[in-house]
Amino acid sequence: MVSVFYLTRLGFSTSQTGMVLTHTLVGDTAVSLDLTPLVRVTNHARQVDRLCGEWTLVAPAPLKP
């Protein structure tokens, strides 16, 4: 919900906001499926998954000079 309000305040239309959220969901699913072995999840995969999740939270934030 917060993402929707944020994106609309940035000037995204309803369809653009939907596309951003859809691509985010698809990307998160692809990363999760790629990093999760079928038999068991290793500690390394958990760490990489956690780092990717953190990056997706931090990367969209604008950098302040």
N, C-alpha and C positions, 0 to 999 in steps of 0.2 A: 504494500500500500504506500509506504513511504517513497519507494522508487517511482511509483506512478506519479505522485505529487511532484517529486523532484524533477522528473523528466518533463512534465507538462509546464512546470515553471520555467524550465530552460527553453521552452518554445517548441517542444516536440508535439506533433499532432497525435490524436488517439491511435491512428494506425501505426505511426512510427514508434510510439511507446510500446504497442503490442509486439511489433517486430523486434525491438530491443530485448524485451522480456522473453520472447520466444527463442531468440538466438542465444540468450544467456542460459536458458533451460536446456536447450539442445547441446550447447557447449559443455555445461556442467555434467550432463549425462554422458557425453562422449569421453570426457576426461575420467569420470568415475569408472566407466566400463573398460577403458584402456588400462587403468592402473590397478584394477581389481582382478587378480588371477581367479580362475574358476575353482581351484581347490582351496586355497587359503590366502589371506592377505599378509604379506610380509611387513616387517617394521619399516623397511625402506619405502615400500609403496604407501604406507600410512603417512610417512613424513613428507613424501612428494605430494600426496593428495592434500595434506594440510597446508603446505606451502603454496600450492596452486590456488586453494581456496582463499588464503590470505592475500595473494596477489590480486585476485579478482575483486576483493574488497578495497584494496588500496590503489590499484592502478587507475580506476576512473577518476580519482580525486585530482582536482587541479593542483599543480605545484605552485606554492607561494614563493615569490622571490625573496 
